[in-house]
Amino acid sequence: MTTIDPFDPLDPLSSIDPLGSFDPLDSFDPVNPFDENLVIDLPVYETVLGDAAARGASPALIDGVSGRTVGYQELELATRRLAAGLADAGVEQGDAIALFSTNTLWFAPVLHACARAGAVVCVLDSQADEAELAAQLAESGTRWLFTTPALLPLVRKAQRIVGAGPRPVEEIFTLEPVDGCRSVLDLVAVDAPEPVVDIEPVTDIAVVHHAVGSRRRAQLTHSDIAADLAVLASDNPLEPGERVLAGVAFAQQDGLAFLTQHALRSGATVVVVPELLHAPELLDAIRAQRVRTAFVTQTVLYSLVASAPEDTGELGSLERVICVGPELTPDTAETCAVLLGVPTIEYLGRQTFAGIAPPLPGA
């Protein structure tokens, strides 16, 4: 058996009836926010990682705390071996696999390995409580689930709420080793052939994105994602090797698209940090990893501004800040840009935001 040396994972960071009486297939309001006239006939794993092997050891992912680096060739191999492990575990084309995780080095490989196995990835918000998670699991009909050891107790509670049901979760995989579950390390070590799947990019669903507190979901085909990435490449281009701070949760729709798909398709390097990391540690990651672009929520932006050094030259590598959410008021945006030493605060070009963000705290 060939020995695989996969990259090390990051360390772990009510009374409703979720089944109810609704039909899981009719219970959502599907949303397709992309241009239906732009059709790219490629599976998402080819769109995003088609050039990965050729990029060799160029960094794809970096742990912003430990500095652990995953090269593009290593990432591509991990997705292939993980897809083989999934197929060996019984995953079939069209199966729904839930991904319930905070930001870790394994998030993107799992996402693309599931697609390579022909599965539909249901991305669940890691901030969901057990009742919300149970409802999403019941509605999506997922057969399999990936999570972190830290979130595993919550998943177990959600399982008990759902009960046996018509389509229970068959197995839980963890992103780091834990007693009682198979982990990604177990799956990539399986000596099995890669699955052969026949993807129809225009019609086959690749990702279903659930939002907490809403019955709406984004249901995206492989071609939908490719079209969105073409727009992101035009409006928010990234250069090969450009280091991007992951200041948005991968489980958020914007974080998923920009960080786990657009950045990797562009050959950039995603600097992965825990979602609850404090601003001083985030600033240390920017310095240590020579981050050029910070992709952040407004909350993260404000925390960085509040802790920014008086001498912006300390953040000399930082050139761009791209913020998700409503546009800041002009005065607030200018203040943030000056304090971080960047020309301006940019926004995600493909999305039209409604409303005005609250003013900068203390401004």
C-alpha positions as CSV (number, residue, x, y, z in Angstrom):
1,M,0.0,0.0,0.0
2,T,1.3,3.4,-0.9
3,T,2.0,5.6,2.1
4,I,0.4,9.0,2.0
5,D,1.8,11.8,4.1
6,P,-1.1,14.2,4.2
7,F,-0.7,17.6,5.8
8,D,-1.4,17.9,9.6
9,P,-4.9,19.3,10.5
10,L,-5.2,22.3,12.7
11,D,-5.8,21.8,16.4
12,P,-9.5,22.0,17.4
13,L,-10.2,25.3,18.0
14,S,-34.7,23.3,21.9
15,S,-37.8,22.0,21.7
16,I,-38.6,22.2,18.0
17,D,-39.3,19.2,15.8
18,P,-36.8,19.7,12.9
19,L,-38.6,17.1,10.8
20,G,-42.0,18.6,11.2
21,S,-44.5,17.9,8.4
22,F,-42.7,19.6,5.5
23,D,-41.3,17.9,2.5
24,P,-37.4,18.3,2.6
25,L,-37.4,18.8,-1.2
26,D,-39.9,21.6,-1.1
27,S,-38.9,23.3,2.1
28,F,-36.3,25.8,0.8
29,D,-36.4,28.9,-1.4
30,P,-33.4,28.1,-3.7
31,V,-31.3,31.1,-4.7
32,N,-29.1,31.3,-7.8
33,P,-27.3,34.7,-7.7
34,F,-25.2,34.2,-10.8
35,D,-25.5,35.0,-14.5
36,E,-27.3,32.1,-16.2
37,N,-25.9,33.3,-19.6
38,L,-22.3,32.5,-18.6
39,V,-21.8,28.8,-18.9
40,I,-18.5,27.1,-18.0
41,D,-18.7,23.4,-18.7
42,L,-16.2,22.1,-16.1
43,P,-16.5,20.3,-12.8
44,V,-15.7,22.6,-9.9
45,Y,-12.6,20.7,-8.9
46,E,-11.2,21.2,-12.4
47,T,-12.1,24.8,-12.3
48,V,-10.4,25.4,-9.0
49,L,-7.6,22.9,-8.9
50,G,-7.0,22.2,-12.6
51,D,-3.6,23.8,-12.4
52,A,-2.7,22.8,-8.9
53,A,-0.3,19.9,-9.7
54,A,1.6,22.2,-12.1
55,R,2.1,24.7,-9.3
56,G,4.1,22.2,-7.3
57,A,5.2,23.2,-3.9
58,S,3.9,26.8,-4.2
59,P,2.0,27.4,-1.0
60,A,-1.8,27.0,-1.3
61,L,-2.7,27.0,2.4
62,I,-0.8,28.3,5.5
63,D,-1.7,27.9,9.1
64,G,-1.4,31.5,10.3
65,V,-0.6,30.4,13.8
66,S,1.9,27.5,13.4
67,G,3.1,28.4,9.9
68,R,2.3,24.9,8.6
69,T,2.4,25.1,4.8
70,V,0.4,23.0,2.3
71,G,1.7,23.2,-1.3
72,Y,-0.6,23.1,-4.3
73,Q,0.6,19.6,-5.4
74,E,0.1,18.3,-1.9
75,L,-3.4,19.8,-1.8
76,E,-4.4,18.2,-5.1
77,L,-3.1,14.8,-4.0
78,A,-5.0,15.1,-0.7
79,T,-8.3,15.8,-2.5
80,R,-7.7,12.8,-4.8
81,R,-6.9,10.4,-2.0
82,L,-9.7,11.7,0.2
83,A,-12.1,11.2,-2.7
84,A,-10.9,7.6,-3.0
85,G,-11.4,7.1,0.7
86,L,-14.9,8.5,0.5
87,A,-15.8,6.2,-2.4
88,D,-14.4,3.3,-0.4
89,A,-16.5,4.3,2.6
90,G,-19.7,4.0,0.4
91,V,-20.2,7.5,-0.9
92,E,-21.9,7.5,-4.3
93,Q,-22.4,10.1,-6.9
94,G,-25.2,12.4,-5.9
95,D,-25.0,11.7,-2.2
96,A,-25.3,14.7,0.1
97,I,-22.3,15.3,2.5
98,A,-22.6,18.0,5.2
99,L,-19.5,20.1,6.1
100,F,-19.9,21.6,9.6
101,S,-16.6,23.2,10.5
102,T,-14.8,26.2,11.6
103,N,-11.8,27.4,9.5
104,T,-9.1,24.7,9.4
105,L,-6.5,23.6,6.8
106,W,-8.7,20.6,6.0
107,F,-11.8,22.6,5.0
108,A,-10.9,23.3,1.4
109,P,-9.5,19.8,0.7
110,V,-12.7,18.2,2.1
111,L,-14.8,20.5,0.0
112,H,-13.1,19.7,-3.3
113,A,-12.6,16.0,-2.5
114,C,-16.4,15.6,-2.0
115,A,-17.0,17.2,-5.4
116,R,-14.4,14.9,-6.9
117,A,-16.3,12.0,-5.5
118,G,-19.5,13.3,-7.2
119,A,-21.2,14.3,-3.9
120,V,-23.2,17.4,-3.2
121,V,-21.6,19.4,-0.4
122,C,-24.0,20.9,2.1
123,V,-22.1,23.7,3.8
124,L,-23.5,24.4,7.3
125,D,-22.8,27.5,9.4
126,S,-20.5,26.6,12.3
127,Q,-22.5,29.0,14.5
128,A,-25.7,27.0,14.3
129,D,-27.0,25.6,17.6
130,E,-28.2,21.9,17.9
131,A,-31.8,22.7,16.9
132,E,-30.7,24.7,13.8
133,L,-28.2,22.0,12.9
134,A,-30.8,19.3,13.3
135,A,-33.2,21.1,11.1
136,Q,-30.6,21.6,8.4
137,L,-29.5,17.9,8.5
138,A,-33.1,16.7,8.2
139,E,-33.9,19.1,5.4
140,S,-30.8,18.4,3.4
141,G,-31.0,14.6,3.7
142,T,-27.2,14.3,4.2
143,R,-25.9,10.7,4.4
144,W,-22.4,11.7,5.7
145,L,-21.0,14.6,7.7
146,F,-17.6,16.2,8.3
147,T,-16.9,18.1,11.5
148,T,-14.2,19.0,14.0
149,P,-13.7,17.3,17.3
150,A,-14.7,20.6,19.0
151,L,-18.1,20.6,17.3
152,L,-18.6,16.8,17.6
153,P,-20.7,17.0,20.8
154,L,-23.1,19.5,19.1
155,V,-23.4,17.2,16.2
156,R,-24.3,14.3,18.5
157,K,-27.0,16.4,20.1
158,A,-28.4,17.3,16.7
159,Q,-28.4,13.6,15.8
160,R,-30.5,12.8,18.8
161,I,-33.0,15.6,17.9
162,V,-33.3,14.3,14.3
163,G,-33.6,10.7,15.5
164,A,-33.7,7.8,13.1
165,G,-35.8,9.7,10.5
166,P,-36.2,8.7,6.9
167,R,-32.6,9.6,6.0
168,P,-30.3,9.6,9.1
169,V,-26.6,10.5,8.9
170,E,-24.8,7.3,8.3
171,E,-21.3,8.3,9.5
172,I,-19.5,11.2,10.9
173,F,-16.0,11.9,9.8
174,T,-13.7,14.3,11.8
175,L,-11.1,16.7,10.5
176,E,-8.7,15.7,13.2
177,P,-8.3,12.3,14.9
178,V,-10.7,11.6,17.7
179,D,-11.8,8.3,19.4
180,G,-14.9,6.7,17.9
181,C,-14.8,8.3,14.5
182,R,-12.9,7.9,11.3
183,S,-10.9,11.0,10.4
184,V,-9.7,12.5,7.2
185,L,-6.3,10.9,8.0
186,D,-8.0,7.5,7.9
187,L,-9.7,8.2,4.7
188,V,-6.7,9.4,2.8
189,A,-4.7,6.4,3.9
190,V,-7.2,4.0,2.2
191,D,-5.5,2.1,-0.6
192,A,-8.4,2.4,-3.1
193,P,-8.8,3.7,-6.6
194,E,-10.1,7.2,-7.3
195,P,-13.9,7.2,-8.0
196,V,-15.0,7.6,-11.6
197,V,-17.9,10.0,-11.8
198,D,-19.7,11.6,-14.7
199,I,-20.4,15.2,-13.8
200,E,-22.9,17.3,-15.9
201,P,-21.7,20.8,-14.8
202,V,-24.7,22.7,-16.0
203,T,-27.3,20.6,-14.1
204,D,-25.4,18.7,-11.3
205,I,-25.5,20.5,-7.9
206,A,-22.0,20.9,-6.4
207,V,-22.7,23.0,-3.3
208,V,-25.8,23.8,-1.2
209,H,-25.2,26.6,1.2
210,H,-27.4,26.9,4.3
211,A,-27.8,30.1,6.3
212,V,-28.6,30.1,10.0
213,G,-32.0,31.6,10.9
214,S,-33.3,31.5,7.3
215,R,-35.1,29.0,5.2
216,R,-33.3,30.3,2.1
217,R,-30.3,28.5,0.6
218,A,-28.0,28.9,-2.3
219,Q,-28.0,25.8,-4.5
220,L,-25.2,26.0,-7.0
221,T,-24.3,23.8,-9.9
222,H,-20.6,23.3,-11.0
223,S,-21.2,25.8,-13.8
224,D,-22.8,28.3,-11.4
225,I,-19.6,28.3,-9.3
226,A,-17.4,28.6,-12.3
227,A,-19.4,31.6,-13.6
228,D,-19.1,33.3,-10.2
229,L,-15.3,32.7,-10.1
230,A,-15.0,34.3,-13.5
231,V,-16.7,37.4,-12.1
232,L,-14.6,37.4,-9.0
233,A,-11.4,37.1,-11.2
234,S,-12.5,40.1,-13.1
235,D,-13.7,42.3,-10.2
236,N,-11.3,41.2,-7.4
237,P,-8.2,39.6,-9.1
238,L,-5.6,37.8,-7.1
239,E,-2.0,37.1,-8.3
240,P,-0.3,33.7,-8.0
241,G,1.5,33.6,-4.7
242,E,-0.4,36.6,-3.3
243,R,-1.1,35.9,0.4
244,V,-4.7,36.3,1.5
245,L,-5.8,36.5,5.2
246,A,-8.9,34.4,5.8
247,G,-10.7,36.9,8.0
248,V,-14.1,35.5,6.9
249,A,-15.5,32.1,7.9
250,F,-15.2,29.5,5.1
251,A,-18.7,28.5,6.0
252,Q,-20.1,31.9,5.0
253,Q,-21.1,32.0,1.3
254,D,-18.6,34.9,0.5
255,G,-15.8,33.2,2.4
256,L,-16.5,29.9,0.7
257,A,-16.4,31.5,-2.8
258,F,-13.5,33.9,-2.3
259,L,-11.1,31.8,-0.1
260,T,-11.7,28.2,-0.9
261,Q,-12.4,28.6,-4.6
262,H,-11.4,32.0,-6.1
263,A,-8.1,32.3,-4.2
264,L,-7.0,28.7,-5.0
265,R,-8.1,29.0,-8.6
266,S,-5.9,32.1,-8.9
267,G,-2.8,30.4,-7.4
268,A,-2.9,32.6,-4.3
269,T,-2.0,31.5,-0.8
270,V,-4.8,31.4,1.8
271,V,-3.5,32.2,5.4
272,V,-5.9,30.2,7.6
273,V,-6.5,31.6,11.1
274,P,-9.0,30.5,13.9
275,E,-12.2,32.4,13.6
276,L,-12.0,33.6,17.2
277,L,-8.4,34.8,17.0
278,H,-8.0,38.2,18.7
279,A,-6.8,41.3,16.7
280,P,-3.2,41.3,18.0
281,E,-2.7,37.7,16.9
282,L,-4.3,38.5,13.5
283,L,-1.9,41.4,13.1
284,D,1.0,39.1,14.0
285,A,-0.2,36.7,11.3
286,I,-0.3,39.5,8.8
287,R,3.3,40.4,9.7
288,A,4.7,36.9,10.0
289,Q,3.1,35.5,6.8
290,R,3.6,38.7,4.8
291,V,-0.1,39.0,4.0
292,R,-0.8,41.3,1.1
293,T,-4.7,41.1,1.0
294,A,-6.9,40.8,4.0
295,F,-10.4,39.4,3.2
296,V,-12.4,40.3,6.3
297,T,-15.9,40.9,7.8
298,Q,-16.7,44.3,9.2
299,T,-16.2,42.9,12.7
300,V,-12.7,41.7,11.9
301,L,-11.9,45.0,10.1
302,Y,-13.0,47.1,13.1
303,S,-10.9,44.9,15.5
304,L,-7.8,45.2,13.3
305,V,-8.3,49.0,13.1
306,A,-8.7,49.2,16.9
307,S,-5.4,47.3,17.4
308,A,-3.4,48.7,14.5
309,P,0.1,49.9,15.2
310,E,0.8,53.6,15.2
311,D,3.4,53.0,12.6
312,T,1.6,51.4,9.6
313,G,5.0,50.5,8.2
314,E,4.9,47.6,10.6
315,L,2.2,46.1,8.3
316,G,4.3,46.9,5.2
317,S,3.2,43.8,3.3
318,L,-0.5,44.7,3.6
319,E,-1.7,46.4,0.4
320,R,-5.4,45.6,0.1
321,V,-8.4,45.1,2.5
322,I,-11.5,43.6,1.0
323,C,-14.5,43.8,3.2
324,V,-17.8,41.8,3.0
325,G,-21.1,43.3,4.0
326,P,-22.7,46.7,3.5
327,E,-20.4,49.5,2.3
328,L,-18.9,51.6,5.0
329,T,-19.7,55.4,5.1
330,P,-17.0,57.3,3.2
331,D,-15.6,58.8,6.4
332,T,-15.4,55.4,8.2
333,A,-13.9,53.7,5.2
334,E,-11.2,56.5,4.9
335,T,-10.4,56.2,8.6
336,C,-10.0,52.4,8.4
337,A,-7.8,52.7,5.3
338,V,-5.5,55.3,6.9
339,L,-5.1,53.4,10.2
340,L,-4.2,50.2,8.3
341,G,-2.0,51.9,5.8
342,V,-3.9,50.8,2.6
343,P,-5.2,53.1,-0.2
344,T,-8.9,52.3,0.4
345,I,-11.3,49.7,1.7
346,E,-12.5,47.5,-1.2
347,Y,-15.7,45.5,-1.4
348,L,-16.7,42.2,-3.0
349,G,-17.3,43.4,-6.6
350,R,-19.8,40.7,-7.6
351,Q,-22.4,41.6,-4.9
352,T,-24.6,44.6,-4.5
353,F,-24.9,45.4,-0.8
354,A,-28.0,47.0,0.7
355,G,-27.9,49.4,3.6
356,I,-25.1,51.3,5.4
357,A,-22.9,49.7,8.0
358,P,-22.8,51.1,11.5
359,P,-20.1,53.7,12.1
360,L,-16.6,52.8,13.3
361,P,-16.7,52.2,17.1
362,G,-15.4,55.3,18.8
363,A,-15.4,57.4,15.6
